[in-house]
């Protein structure tokens, strides 16, 4: 019999981490050799437990899963990484690919799917590549791609809940100019009402993953 695939799980939520560990332990050919709840803890444990596959959350209290993937590639280059996250957007996928992740899995998937991905990655398959990112972007085109810089500013301020008059004051332009920008951005985004713009910003801007700037982690 071949040795089981050694898996390490990094997630700052203990309930989530334990649930994933249970799925892995119940799956044929897989075993959990370590857990961590932070980037610092993962850095300490990776060289000790020497996992074949790292299952890492994207957002952690002291950094991101990308920090772990990068460091693991230095100290244990044979280890392969899978990003397991709740952030389903192209920025997160592209960042995971750039860091060297071999797969990108949402926490909402069934446990059996997580196990299948771990086995595939351990066997040398790569489920995340440039084509994956391109396909996702083609399937979910950014409706703001054609907006002008002024229209993007108006879009963000609508998302902040400002009225047309407040936006005009903030930008130092006439209220009629703001209305013209809104008419234009509605047409470009395929929307009909200002309230739809506010809803779009709330759904897509507020909930998207962003790598923290240097020295700042959330």
HELIX and SHEET records of a PDB file:
HELIX    1   1 UNK A   14  UNK A   26  1                                  13    
HELIX    2   2 UNK A   39  UNK A   49  1                                  11    
HELIX    3   3 UNK A   65  UNK A   75  1                                  11    
HELIX    4   4 UNK A   90  UNK A   99  1                                  10    
HELIX    5   5 UNK A  111  UNK A  122  1                                  12    
HELIX    6   6 UNK A  130  UNK A  139  1                                  10    
HELIX    7   7 UNK A  149  UNK A  159  1                                  11    
HELIX    8   8 UNK A  164  UNK A  171  1                                   8    
HELIX    9   9 UNK A  175  UNK A  189  1                                  15    
HELIX   10  10 UNK A  194  UNK A  204  1                                  11    
SHEET    1   A 5 UNK A  30  UNK A  36  0                                        
SHEET    2   A 5 UNK A   5  UNK A  10  1                                        
SHEET    3   A 5 UNK A  53  UNK A  56  1                                        
SHEET    4   A 5 UNK A  80  UNK A  85  1                                        
SHEET    5   A 5 UNK A 103  UNK A 106  1                                        
SHEET    1   B 2 UNK A  59  UNK A  60  0                                        
SHEET    2   B 2 UNK A  63  UNK A  64 -1                                        
END                                                                             
